[in-house]
Amino acid sequence: MSLLERVEAALDSIRPYLETDGGNVSVEEITPENVVRIKLLGSCGSCPMSIMTLKAGIEQAIQKAVPEITGIEAVNLTDIDDPNAVLPENLR
């Protein structure tokens, strides 16, 4: 199983939780240094809690399942103080 397939399998384990809030995640690339670059999709992309989703959910799932990954970066994190940030309906 390739590195990408293993990362996708780890993400599949948390996707139901992201989808509950109208969000998802896609792998943009895995760098030669084994850093996974992801994009937060749907409500995750505009949520002010996206940094928590990244740190508490996505990073842990990937690093537990694929220990050779050296880091996880989101290409589109929304800052918690961003005036355009929108919480998903069920978190308001």
MMTF fields as JSON, N, C-alpha, C and O atoms, coordinates in Angstrom:
{
  "mmtfVersion": "1.0.0",
  "mmtfProducer": "UNKNOWN",
  "numBonds": 367,
  "numAtoms": 368,
  "numGroups": 92,
  "numChains": 1,
  "numModels": 1,
  "chainsPerModel": [1],
  "groupsPerChain": [92],
  "chainIdList": ["A"],
  "bondAtomList": [4, 2, 8, 6, 12, 10, 16, 14, 20, 18, 24, 22, 28, 26, 32, 30, 36, 34, 40, 38, 44, 42, 48, 46, 52, 50, 56, 54, 60, 58, 64, 62, 68, 66, 72, 70, 76, 74, 80, 78, 84, 82, 88, 86, 92, 90, 96, 94, 100, 98, 104, 102, 108, 106, 112, 110, 116, 114, 120, 118, 124, 122, 128, 126, 132, 130, 136, 134, 140, 138, 144, 142, 148, 146, 152, 150, 156, 154, 160, 158, 164, 162, 168, 166, 172, 170, 176, 174, 180, 178, 184, 182, 188, 186, 192, 190, 196, 194, 200, 198, 204, 202, 208, 206, 212, 210, 216, 214, 220, 218, 224, 222, 228, 226, 232, 230, 236, 234, 240, 238, 244, 242, 248, 246, 252, 250, 256, 254, 260, 258, 264, 262, 268, 266, 272, 270, 276, 274, 280, 278, 284, 282, 288, 286, 292, 290, 296, 294, 300, 298, 304, 302, 308, 306, 312, 310, 316, 314, 320, 318, 324, 322, 328, 326, 332, 330, 336, 334, 340, 338, 344, 342, 348, 346, 352, 350, 356, 354, 360, 358, 364, 362],
  "bondOrderList": [1, 1, 1, 1, 1, 1, 1, 1, 1, 1, 1, 1, 1, 1, 1, 1, 1, 1, 1, 1, 1, 1, 1, 1, 1, 1, 1, 1, 1, 1, 1, 1, 1, 1, 1, 1, 1, 1, 1, 1, 1, 1, 1, 1, 1, 1, 1, 1, 1, 1, 1, 1, 1, 1, 1, 1, 1, 1, 1, 1, 1, 1, 1, 1, 1, 1, 1, 1, 1, 1, 1, 1, 1, 1, 1, 1, 1, 1, 1, 1, 1, 1, 1, 1, 1, 1, 1, 1, 1, 1, 1],
  "groupList": [{"groupName": "MET", "atomNameList": ["N", "CA", "C", "O"], "elementList": ["N", "C", "C", "O"], "formalChargeList": [0, 0, 0, 0], "bondAtomList": [1, 0, 2, 1, 3, 2], "bondOrderList": [1, 1, 2], "singleLetterCode": "M", "chemCompType": "L-PEPTIDE LINKING"}, {"groupName": "SER", "atomNameList": ["N", "CA", "C", "O"], "elementList": ["N", "C", "C", "O"], "formalChargeList": [0, 0, 0, 0], "bondAtomList": [1, 0, 2, 1, 3, 2], "bondOrderList": [1, 1, 2], "singleLetterCode": "S", "chemCompType": "L-PEPTIDE LINKING"}, {"groupName": "LEU", "atomNameList": ["N", "CA", "C", "O"], "elementList": ["N", "C", "C", "O"], "formalChargeList": [0, 0, 0, 0], "bondAtomList": [1, 0, 2, 1, 3, 2], "bondOrderList": [1, 1, 2], "singleLetterCode": "L", "chemCompType": "L-PEPTIDE LINKING"}, {"groupName": "GLU", "atomNameList": ["N", "CA", "C", "O"], "elementList": ["N", "C", "C", "O"], "formalChargeList": [0, 0, 0, 0], "bondAtomList": [1, 0, 2, 1, 3, 2], "bondOrderList": [1, 1, 2], "singleLetterCode": "E", "chemCompType": "L-PEPTIDE LINKING"}, {"groupName": "ARG", "atomNameList": ["N", "CA", "C", "O"], "elementList": ["N", "C", "C", "O"], "formalChargeList": [0, 0, 0, 0], "bondAtomList": [1, 0, 2, 1, 3, 2], "bondOrderList": [1, 1, 2], "singleLetterCode": "R", "chemCompType": "L-PEPTIDE LINKING"}, {"groupName": "VAL", "atomNameList": ["N", "CA", "C", "O"], "elementList": ["N", "C", "C", "O"], "formalChargeList": [0, 0, 0, 0], "bondAtomList": [1, 0, 2, 1, 3, 2], "bondOrderList": [1, 1, 2], "singleLetterCode": "V", "chemCompType": "L-PEPTIDE LINKING"}, {"groupName": "ALA", "atomNameList": ["N", "CA", "C", "O"], "elementList": ["N", "C", "C", "O"], "formalChargeList": [0, 0, 0, 0], "bondAtomList": [1, 0, 2, 1, 3, 2], "bondOrderList": [1, 1, 2], "singleLetterCode": "A", "chemCompType": "L-PEPTIDE LINKING"}, {"groupName": "ASP", "atomNameList": ["N", "CA", "C", "O"], "elementList": ["N", "C", "C", "O"], "formalChargeList": [0, 0, 0, 0], "bondAtomList": [1, 0, 2, 1, 3, 2], "bondOrderList": [1, 1, 2], "singleLetterCode": "D", "chemCompType": "L-PEPTIDE LINKING"}, {"groupName": "ILE", "atomNameList": ["N", "CA", "C", "O"], "elementList": ["N", "C", "C", "O"], "formalChargeList": [0, 0, 0, 0], "bondAtomList": [1, 0, 2, 1, 3, 2], "bondOrderList": [1, 1, 2], "singleLetterCode": "I", "chemCompType": "L-PEPTIDE LINKING"}, {"groupName": "PRO", "atomNameList": ["N", "CA", "C", "O"], "elementList": ["N", "C", "C", "O"], "formalChargeList": [0, 0, 0, 0], "bondAtomList": [1, 0, 2, 1, 3, 2], "bondOrderList": [1, 1, 2], "singleLetterCode": "P", "chemCompType": "L-PEPTIDE LINKING"}, {"groupName": "TYR", "atomNameList": ["N", "CA", "C", "O"], "elementList": ["N", "C", "C", "O"], "formalChargeList": [0, 0, 0, 0], "bondAtomList": [1, 0, 2, 1, 3, 2], "bondOrderList": [1, 1, 2], "singleLetterCode": "Y", "chemCompType": "L-PEPTIDE LINKING"}, {"groupName": "THR", "atomNameList": ["N", "CA", "C", "O"], "elementList": ["N", "C", "C", "O"], "formalChargeList": [0, 0, 0, 0], "bondAtomList": [1, 0, 2, 1, 3, 2], "bondOrderList": [1, 1, 2], "singleLetterCode": "T", "chemCompType": "L-PEPTIDE LINKING"}, {"groupName": "GLY", "atomNameList": ["N", "CA", "C", "O"], "elementList": ["N", "C", "C", "O"], "formalChargeList": [0, 0, 0, 0], "bondAtomList": [1, 0, 2, 1, 3, 2], "bondOrderList": [1, 1, 2], "singleLetterCode": "G", "chemCompType": "PEPTIDE LINKING"}, {"groupName": "ASN", "atomNameList": ["N", "CA", "C", "O"], "elementList": ["N", "C", "C", "O"], "formalChargeList": [0, 0, 0, 0], "bondAtomList": [1, 0, 2, 1, 3, 2], "bondOrderList": [1, 1, 2], "singleLetterCode": "N", "chemCompType": "L-PEPTIDE LINKING"}, {"groupName": "LYS", "atomNameList": ["N", "CA", "C", "O"], "elementList": ["N", "C", "C", "O"], "formalChargeList": [0, 0, 0, 0], "bondAtomList": [1, 0, 2, 1, 3, 2], "bondOrderList": [1, 1, 2], "singleLetterCode": "K", "chemCompType": "L-PEPTIDE LINKING"}, {"groupName": "CYS", "atomNameList": ["N", "CA", "C", "O"], "elementList": ["N", "C", "C", "O"], "formalChargeList": [0, 0, 0, 0], "bondAtomList": [1, 0, 2, 1, 3, 2], "bondOrderList": [1, 1, 2], "singleLetterCode": "C", "chemCompType": "L-PEPTIDE LINKING"}, {"groupName": "GLN", "atomNameList": ["N", "CA", "C", "O"], "elementList": ["N", "C", "C", "O"], "formalChargeList": [0, 0, 0, 0], "bondAtomList": [1, 0, 2, 1, 3, 2], "bondOrderList": [1, 1, 2], "singleLetterCode": "Q", "chemCompType": "L-PEPTIDE LINKING"}],
  "groupTypeList": [0, 1, 2, 2, 3, 4, 5, 3, 6, 6, 2, 7, 1, 8, 4, 9, 10, 2, 3, 11, 7, 12, 12, 13, 5, 1, 5, 3, 3, 8, 11, 9, 3, 13, 5, 5, 4, 8, 14, 2, 2, 12, 1, 15, 12, 1, 15, 9, 0, 1, 8, 0, 11, 2, 14, 6, 12, 8, 3, 16, 6, 8, 16, 14, 6, 5, 9, 3, 8, 11, 12, 8, 3, 6, 5, 13, 2, 11, 7, 8, 7, 7, 9, 13, 6, 5, 2, 9, 3, 13, 2, 4],
  "groupIdList": [1, 2, 3, 4, 5, 6, 7, 8, 9, 10, 11, 12, 13, 14, 15, 16, 17, 18, 19, 20, 21, 22, 23, 24, 25, 26, 27, 28, 29, 30, 31, 32, 33, 34, 35, 36, 37, 38, 39, 40, 41, 42, 43, 44, 45, 46, 47, 48, 49, 50, 51, 52, 53, 54, 55, 56, 57, 58, 59, 60, 61, 62, 63, 64, 65, 66, 67, 68, 69, 70, 71, 72, 73, 74, 75, 76, 77, 78, 79, 80, 81, 82, 83, 84, 85, 86, 87, 88, 89, 90, 91, 92],
  "secStructList": [7, 7, 2, 2, 2, 2, 2, 2, 2, 2, 2, 2, 2, 2, 2, 2, 2, 2, 2, 2, 6, 6, 3, 3, 3, 3, 3, 3, 3, 3, 7, 6, 6, 7, 3, 3, 3, 3, 3, 3, 3, 3, 2, 2, 2, 2, 7, 6, 6, 2, 2, 2, 0, 0, 0, 0, 0, 0, 0, 2, 2, 2, 2, 2, 2, 7, 6, 6, 7, 7, 3, 3, 3, 3, 1, 1, 7, 7, 7, 6, 6, 7, 6, 6, 7, 7, 7, 7, 4, 4, 4, 7],
  "xCoordList": [0.85, 0.0, 0.895, 1.832, 0.602, 1.424, 1.219, 0.265, 2.126, 2.023, 0.7, 0.014, 0.344, -0.899, -2.104, -3.028, -2.102, -3.219, -3.353, -4.468, -2.241, -2.276, -2.785, -3.533, -2.377, -2.87, -4.377, -5.131, -4.806, -6.243, -7.045, -8.147, -6.501, -7.192, -7.325, -8.36, -6.28, -6.344, -7.404, -8.167, -7.455, -8.465, -9.871, -10.819, -10.003, -11.317, -11.863, -13.077, -10.957, -11.409, -12.04, -12.818, -11.71, -12.291, -13.264, -13.937, -13.341, -14.242, -15.69, -16.347, -16.221, -17.623, -17.862, -18.937, -16.885, -17.024, -16.993, -17.751, -16.126, -16.063, -17.35, -17.876, -17.853, -19.053, -20.284, -21.218, -20.301, -21.404, -21.583, -22.705, -20.475, -20.51, -20.486, -20.301, -20.673, -20.698, -19.323, -19.183, -18.317, -16.955, -16.316, -16.924, -15.08, -14.285, -12.85, -12.542, -11.983, -10.574, -10.051, -10.461, -9.139, -8.497, -6.993, -6.492, -6.282, -4.823, -4.403, -4.721, -3.687, -3.189, -1.873, -1.649, -0.999, 0.273, 0.943, 0.62, 1.87, 2.803, 4.18, 4.609, 4.864, 6.148, 7.237, 7.038, 8.381, 9.498, 9.98, 10.613, 9.668, 10.054, 8.98, 9.055, 7.972, 6.857, 5.963, 5.46, 5.772, 4.798, 3.518, 3.549, 2.401, 1.116, 0.517, 0.345, 0.208, -0.468, -1.926, -2.229, -2.826, -4.244, -5.028, -4.566, -6.216, -7.151, -8.422, -8.979, -8.879, -10.129, -11.266, -11.227, -12.278, -13.364, -14.683, -14.83, -15.637, -16.97, -16.893, -16.123, -17.687, -17.727, -16.405, -16.119, -15.594, -14.286, -13.375, -12.53, -13.547, -12.7, -12.962, -12.09, -14.164, -14.503, -14.769, -15.162, -14.56, -14.867, -13.73, -12.565, -14.054, -12.997, -12.346, -11.292, -12.953, -12.389, -11.551, -11.158, -11.272, -10.548, -9.158, -8.672, -8.508, -7.193, -7.323, -6.437, -8.424, -8.646, -8.926, -8.448, -9.697, -9.972, -8.668, -8.453, -7.802, -6.518, -5.666, -5.172, -5.492, -4.587, -5.139, -4.423, -6.394, -6.943, -7.441, -7.484, -7.814, -8.374, -7.493, -7.047, -7.247, -6.547, -5.1, -4.658, -4.357, -2.95, -2.817, -2.004, -3.614, -3.5, -3.813, -3.116, -4.857, -5.239, -4.131, -3.799, -3.561, -2.506, -1.241, -0.672, -0.794, 0.471, 0.393, 1.393, -0.78, -0.94, -0.866, -0.243, -1.505, -1.574, -0.34, 0.016, 0.312, 1.438, 2.583, 2.798, 3.309, 4.315, 5.457, 6.135, 5.687, 6.78, 6.422, 7.289, 5.176, 4.788, 5.41, 5.266, 6.1, 6.83, 6.033, 6.394, 4.958, 4.144, 2.891, 2.798, 1.924, 0.68, 0.443, 0.479, 0.201, -0.058, -1.369, -1.637, -2.181, -3.393, -3.096, -2.469, -3.541, -3.286, -4.303, -4.139, -5.351, -6.419, -7.051, -8.275, -6.246, -6.799, -7.486, -7.01, -8.609, -9.313, -8.918, -9.019, -8.467, -8.081, -9.313, -10.387, -9.152, -10.269, -10.868, -12.037, -10.074, -10.559, -11.012, -11.351, -11.023, -11.419, -12.889, -13.753, -13.19, -14.578, -15.469, -16.694, -14.872, -15.649, -15.83, -16.464, -15.277, -15.39, -16.855, -17.589, -17.256, -18.631, -18.642, -18.059, -19.312, -19.462, -20.527, -21.515, -20.337, -21.392, -22.674, -22.621, -23.822, -25.13, -25.226, -25.718, -24.753, -24.922, -23.985, -24.086, -23.071, -22.166, -22.504, -21.831, -23.537, -23.906, -24.697, -25.096],
  "yCoordList": [-1.184, 0.0, 1.246, 1.345, 2.18, 3.38, 4.318, 4.176, 5.267, 6.266, 7.033, 7.25, 7.441, 8.168, 7.314, 7.808, 6.051, 5.164, 5.022, 4.965, 4.966, 4.846, 6.13, 6.082, 7.287, 8.572, 8.681, 9.091, 8.318, 8.352, 7.429, 7.779, 6.262, 5.338, 5.958, 5.811, 6.651, 7.329, 8.421, 8.575, 9.173, 10.227, 9.649, 10.235, 8.493, 7.846, 7.522, 7.47, 7.302, 6.978, 8.171, 7.991, 9.396, 10.582, 11.341, 12.266, 10.959, 11.672, 11.698, 12.726, 10.625, 10.707, 11.846, 12.445, 12.144, 13.233, 14.589, 15.493, 14.728, 15.97, 16.176, 17.287, 15.084, 15.163, 15.507, 16.121, 15.119, 15.462, 16.97, 17.459, 17.709, 19.168, 19.806, 21.017, 18.999, 19.535, 19.791, 20.587, 19.128, 19.344, 18.085, 17.015, 18.237, 17.11, 17.599, 18.741, 16.739, 17.074, 16.347, 15.223, 16.998, 16.33, 16.473, 17.466, 15.465, 15.505, 16.234, 15.804, 17.34, 18.106, 17.525, 17.427, 17.137, 16.522, 15.936, 16.284, 15.049, 14.582, 14.969, 14.48, 15.843, 16.363, 15.29, 14.273, 15.506, 14.566, 14.403, 13.406, 15.403, 15.339, 14.65, 14.659, 14.046, 13.349, 14.272, 13.888, 15.493, 16.41, 16.308, 16.451, 16.059, 15.973, 17.38, 18.031, 17.827, 19.115, 18.824, 18.167, 19.325, 19.036, 20.308, 21.415, 20.125, 21.229, 20.875, 19.791, 21.799, 21.618, 22.027, 23.091, 21.171, 21.377, 21.654, 21.377, 22.206, 22.471, 23.404, 24.364, 23.123, 24.008, 24.016, 24.976, 22.974, 22.964, 24.069, 24.589, 24.423, 25.437, 26.843, 27.707, 27.085, 28.44, 28.501, 29.547, 27.405, 27.338, 27.923, 27.612, 28.769, 29.324, 28.27, 28.527, 27.102, 26.022, 25.065, 24.002, 25.431, 24.524, 24.173, 23.072, 25.07, 24.748, 23.615, 22.766, 23.6, 22.515, 21.2, 20.139, 21.284, 20.089, 19.52, 18.308, 20.394, 19.958, 19.313, 18.2, 19.998, 19.532, 18.312, 17.327, 18.365, 17.314, 16.101, 14.997, 16.287, 15.167, 14.667, 13.52, 15.526, 15.124, 14.732, 13.666, 15.583, 15.272, 13.965, 13.111, 13.81, 12.598, 11.35, 10.342, 11.404, 10.221, 9.83, 8.651, 10.818, 10.514, 10.026, 9.01, 10.725, 10.361, 9.013, 8.301, 8.664, 7.355, 6.226, 5.191, 6.44, 5.394, 5.351, 4.292, 6.501, 6.587, 7.345, 8.526, 6.663, 7.357, 7.996, 8.878, 7.578, 8.199, 9.589, 10.282, 10.0, 11.361, 12.315, 12.123, 13.342, 14.251, 15.487, 16.188, 15.762, 16.927, 16.976, 16.325, 17.763, 17.97, 19.468, 20.151, 19.986, 21.405, 21.562, 20.832, 22.515, 22.85, 24.046, 25.01, 23.985, 25.077, 26.206, 27.273, 25.984, 26.983, 27.07, 27.035, 27.18, 27.332, 28.686, 29.7, 28.681, 29.917, 30.331, 29.537, 31.571, 32.077, 32.215, 32.593, 31.91, 31.956, 33.359, 33.504, 34.393, 35.775, 36.326, 37.506, 35.504, 35.944, 36.374, 35.577, 37.614, 38.074, 37.348, 37.41, 36.662, 35.902, 34.44, 33.681, 34.04, 32.657, 32.333, 33.172, 31.11, 30.691, 29.335, 28.373, 29.263, 27.987, 27.157, 27.707, 25.832, 24.973, 25.141, 25.485, 24.9, 25.069, 24.404, 25.011, 23.153, 22.423, 22.879, 22.385, 23.815, 24.332, 25.756, 26.333, 26.325, 27.71, 27.759, 28.838],
  "zCoordList": [0.0, 0.0, 0.0, 0.792, -0.882, -1.004, 0.188, 0.953, 0.324, 1.385, 1.261, 2.26, 0.048, -0.172, 0.219, 0.866, -0.163, 0.193, 1.702, 2.222, 2.403, 3.865, 4.512, 5.489, 3.963, 4.472, 4.215, 5.098, 3.019, 2.695, 3.615, 4.037, 3.922, 4.832, 6.222, 6.873, 6.678, 7.98, 7.947, 8.9, 6.864, 6.737, 6.664, 7.187, 6.01, 5.94, 7.318, 7.516, 8.283, 9.64, 10.35, 11.286, 9.91, 10.561, 9.659, 10.114, 8.393, 7.47, 7.939, 7.775, 8.514, 8.974, 9.966, 9.969, 10.797, 11.767, 11.062, 11.415, 10.075, 9.306, 8.512, 8.438, 7.918, 7.096, 7.92, 7.405, 9.198, 10.088, 10.173, 10.296, 10.106, 10.167, 8.78, 8.658, 7.736, 6.378, 5.787, 4.858, 6.314, 5.834, 5.307, 5.281, 4.889, 4.418, 4.284, 4.625, 3.789, 3.624, 2.389, 2.102, 1.658, 0.526, 0.663, 1.189, 0.181, 0.168, -1.1, -2.209, -0.929, -2.069, -2.57, -3.777, -1.634, -2.011, -0.779, 0.357, -1.031, -0.003, -0.536, -1.581, 0.185, -0.271, -0.166, 0.498, -0.812, -0.688, 0.765, 1.113, 1.602, 3.029, 3.864, 5.092, 3.207, 3.861, 4.681, 5.737, 4.184, 4.773, 3.931, 2.709, 4.61, 3.927, 3.882, 4.912, 2.681, 2.512, 2.178, 1.182, 3.03, 2.869, 2.611, 2.886, 2.078, 1.896, 2.647, 2.469, 3.489, 4.209, 3.283, 2.667, 3.192, 2.244, 2.962, 4.153, 2.216, 2.763, 3.952, 3.949, 4.962, 6.129, 6.888, 7.605, 6.747, 7.424, 6.889, 7.618, 5.622, 5.017, 5.514, 5.419, 6.049, 6.508, 8.01, 8.526, 8.705, 10.135, 10.972, 10.728, 11.961, 12.811, 13.711, 14.293, 13.831, 14.631, 13.786, 14.265, 12.531, 11.64, 12.161, 11.9, 12.885, 13.455, 14.467, 14.57, 15.213, 16.179, 15.449, 15.852, 14.381, 13.578, 13.039, 13.065, 12.555, 12.019, 13.102, 12.922, 14.217, 15.274, 16.009, 16.191, 16.43, 17.288, 16.513, 17.057, 15.256, 14.516, 13.397, 13.407, 12.442, 11.223, 11.496, 11.069, 12.204, 12.482, 13.25, 12.896, 14.298, 15.124, 14.326, 14.45, 13.502, 12.716, 11.745, 11.618, 11.063, 10.079, 10.78, 10.38, 11.81, 12.446, 13.164, 13.255, 13.668, 14.307, 13.269, 13.508, 12.123, 11.098, 10.197, 9.68, 10.01, 9.073, 9.766, 9.497, 10.654, 11.467, 10.69, 11.218, 9.457, 8.7, 8.168, 7.637, 8.299, 7.937, 8.955, 10.162, 8.462, 9.353, 9.736, 10.681, 9.018, 9.347, 8.498, 7.457, 8.962, 8.237, 8.172, 9.195, 6.965, 6.772, 6.017, 5.062, 6.447, 5.701, 4.817, 5.256, 3.581, 2.648, 2.811, 2.219, 3.607, 3.698, 5.088, 5.211, 6.113, 7.459, 7.606, 7.097, 8.309, 8.627, 10.036, 10.971, 10.19, 11.502, 12.391, 11.922, 13.666, 14.608, 14.722, 15.078, 14.421, 14.498, 13.145, 13.045, 12.122, 10.784, 10.797, 11.162, 10.406, 10.428, 9.423, 9.529, 8.452, 7.47, 7.848, 7.114, 8.988, 9.429, 9.756, 10.28, 9.438, 9.661, 10.345, 9.845, 11.496, 12.181, 11.471, 10.984, 11.406, 10.858, 11.67, 12.851, 11.044, 11.676, 13.054, 14.005, 13.158, 14.411, 15.523, 16.646, 15.234, 16.257, 16.666, 17.52, 16.068, 16.399, 17.677, 18.116]
}
